[in-house]
């Protein structure tokens, strides 16, 4: 397996962790802002905002991944993630709900852009004989990131009683690490496949 694949895996690990960590942090902060009685509503809205970008933008992101270099799309999406986490600081300090909801949606939109390029670039980074192994590594690290990202805010904010800004600081450090890792991914040419994005989840 070529060495450059590990940088892709690290990059996607940090992104998956940050998505889930921010979602849980937003839920904790929103419940504190709006009251525990609003917990079901907060959970429902955050779940919708977490999933909706993947339904809305994944097909368009797949089209972009065919038309442009997947490596460049990955790098651009990681810079977007870093920028959004910087914006999370004033969003948390605002004491308002809508900036947190908006950032959650935008972070997941960034992940929707990242996803097709992440999966599509694997055959361009590894030998055919290592393709299944590489996809296995991607899947394993993704679920590991989901578990860590889901539990980290509860540990830092709920158990250790630290500020939610601590979670954002950790996430920003991870985002920067993931962005630097994405720069180490080997350059790959654009496929230059011309096709239109479909609005349907199943083509």
URJOQUI-V945329 format. One record per residue. N is the residue number from 0. PSI is psi in radians with two decimals (NA if undefined). OMEGA is omega in radians with two decimals (NA if undefined). BURIAL is b if it has 24 or more other C-alpha atoms within 12 Angstrom, else e. Layout:
N;PSI;OMEGA;BURIAL + N;PSI;OMEGA;BURIAL
This chain:
0;2.30;-3.08;e + 1;2.54;-3.03;e + 2;-0.50;-3.06;e + 3;-0.35;3.14;b + 4;-0.60;-3.09;b + 5;-0.53;3.13;b + 6;-0.62;3.03;b + 7;-0.77;-3.09;b + 8;-0.72;3.09;b + 9;-0.71;-3.13;b + 10;-0.79;-3.12;b + 11;-0.51;3.09;b + 12;-0.83;-3.12;b + 13;-0.63;3.13;b + 14;-0.80;3.13;b + 15;-0.69;3.11;b + 16;-0.78;-3.09;b + 17;-0.67;3.11;b + 18;-0.86;-3.07;b + 19;-0.62;3.11;b + 20;-0.71;3.14;b + 21;-0.67;3.11;b + 22;-0.85;-3.12;b + 23;-0.65;3.08;b + 24;-0.75;3.12;b + 25;-0.72;3.13;b + 26;-0.80;-3.14;b + 27;-0.81;-3.11;b + 28;-0.75;-3.11;b + 29;-0.67;3.10;b + 30;-0.68;3.09;b + 31;-0.62;3.14;e + 32;-0.78;-2.97;e + 33;-0.29;-3.13;e + 34;2.59;-3.09;e + 35;-0.45;3.12;e + 36;-0.32;3.13;e + 37;0.10;-3.09;e + 38;-0.85;3.13;e + 39;-0.70;3.14;e + 40;-0.76;3.12;e + 41;-0.78;3.13;b + 42;-0.75;-3.12;b + 43;-0.81;-3.12;e + 44;-0.78;3.14;b + 45;-0.65;3.11;b + 46;-0.72;3.11;b + 47;-0.81;-3.13;e + 48;-0.47;3.14;b + 49;-0.61;-3.05;b + 50;-0.62;-3.01;b + 51;-0.75;-3.13;b + 52;-0.58;3.13;b + 53;-0.61;3.09;b + 54;-0.63;-3.05;b + 55;-0.64;-2.91;b + 56;-0.15;-3.05;b + 57;-0.72;-3.13;b + 58;-0.73;3.08;b + 59;-0.69;3.11;b + 60;-0.64;3.07;b + 61;-0.66;3.09;b + 62;-0.76;3.10;b + 63;-0.67;-3.14;b + 64;-0.41;3.05;b + 65;-0.51;-3.02;b + 66;-0.42;-3.09;b + 67;2.94;3.11;b + 68;2.19;-3.13;b + 69;-0.60;3.13;b + 70;-0.72;3.14;b + 71;-0.64;3.08;b + 72;-0.72;3.12;b + 73;-0.82;-3.14;b + 74;-0.78;-3.14;b + 75;-0.73;-3.12;b + 76;-0.58;3.12;b + 77;-0.62;3.04;b + 78;-0.66;3.07;b + 79;-0.78;3.13;b + 80;-0.78;3.14;b + 81;-0.79;3.13;b + 82;-0.70;3.14;b + 83;-0.62;3.12;b + 84;-0.50;3.00;b + 85;-0.74;3.12;b + 86;-0.35;3.13;b + 87;-0.46;-3.13;b + 88;-0.98;3.09;b + 89;-0.48;3.09;e + 90;-0.75;3.11;b + 91;-0.68;-3.10;b + 92;-0.28;-3.09;e + 93;-0.48;-3.08;e + 94;0.28;-3.14;e + 95;2.67;-3.10;e + 96;-0.72;-2.98;b + 97;-0.58;3.09;e + 98;-0.61;3.13;b + 99;-0.75;3.08;b + 100;-0.76;-3.12;b + 101;-0.78;-3.13;b + 102;-0.65;3.09;b + 103;-0.79;3.11;b + 104;-0.78;-3.09;b + 105;-0.65;3.08;b + 106;-0.71;3.13;b + 107;-0.51;3.02;b + 108;-0.70;3.06;b + 109;-0.70;3.11;b + 110;-0.61;3.08;b + 111;-0.64;3.06;b + 112;-0.67;-3.09;b + 113;-0.63;-2.94;b + 114;-0.99;-3.12;b + 115;-0.67;3.11;b + 116;-0.69;3.13;b + 117;-0.86;-3.13;b + 118;-0.68;-3.06;b + 119;-0.46;-3.08;b + 120;-0.29;-3.06;b + 121;-0.85;3.12;b + 122;-0.31;3.11;e + 123;-0.21;-3.11;b + 124;-0.40;-3.06;b + 125;2.77;3.06;b + 126;2.73;-3.12;e + 127;-0.65;-3.10;e + 128;-0.33;-3.12;e + 129;0.09;-3.02;e + 130;-0.81;3.14;e + 131;-0.71;3.11;e + 132;-0.75;-3.13;e + 133;-0.76;3.10;b + 134;-0.59;3.07;b + 135;-0.73;3.08;e + 136;-0.76;3.12;b + 137;-0.79;-3.12;b + 138;-0.78;-3.11;e + 139;-0.78;-3.12;e + 140;-0.56;3.10;b + 141;-0.83;-3.12;b + 142;-0.57;3.03;e + 143;-0.75;3.12;e + 144;-0.68;3.12;b + 145;-0.77;-3.14;b + 146;-0.84;-3.13;e + 147;-0.78;-3.12;b + 148;-0.58;3.14;b + 149;-0.63;-3.07;b + 150;-0.43;-3.05;b + 151;-0.83;3.13;b + 152;-0.68;3.11;b + 153;-0.66;3.13;b + 154;-0.86;-3.05;e + 155;-0.76;-3.05;b + 156;-0.81;-3.07;b + 157;-0.85;-3.04;e + 158;-0.86;-3.10;e + 159;-0.15;3.09;e + 160;0.68;3.05;e + 161;2.89;3.12;e + 162;2.55;3.03;e + 163;-0.43;3.09;b + 164;-0.42;3.08;b + 165;-0.74;3.11;b + 166;-0.73;3.14;b + 167;-0.68;3.12;b + 168;-0.76;3.09;b + 169;-0.77;-3.14;b + 170;-0.68;3.13;b + 171;-0.70;3.08;b + 172;-0.72;3.10;e + 173;-0.70;3.13;b + 174;-0.74;3.10;b + 175;-0.71;3.09;b + 176;-0.76;3.12;b + 177;-0.63;3.10;b + 178;-0.78;3.10;b + 179;-0.66;3.10;b + 180;-0.69;-3.12;b + 181;-0.50;3.12;b + 182;-0.31;3.13;b + 183;-0.13;3.11;b + 184;2.42;-3.11;b + 185;2.50;3.06;b + 186;2.36;3.07;e + 187;2.55;-3.12;b + 188;2.72;3.05;e + 189;2.48;3.11;e + 190;-0.48;3.13;e + 191;0.64;3.07;e + 192;2.15;-3.13;e + 193;1.95;3.05;e + 194;2.76;-3.13;e + 195;2.54;3.09;e + 196;2.41;3.11;e + 197;2.47;3.10;e + 198;-0.11;-3.05;e + 199;2.49;3.12;e + 200;-0.71;3.12;e + 201;2.07;-3.09;e + 202;NA;NA;e
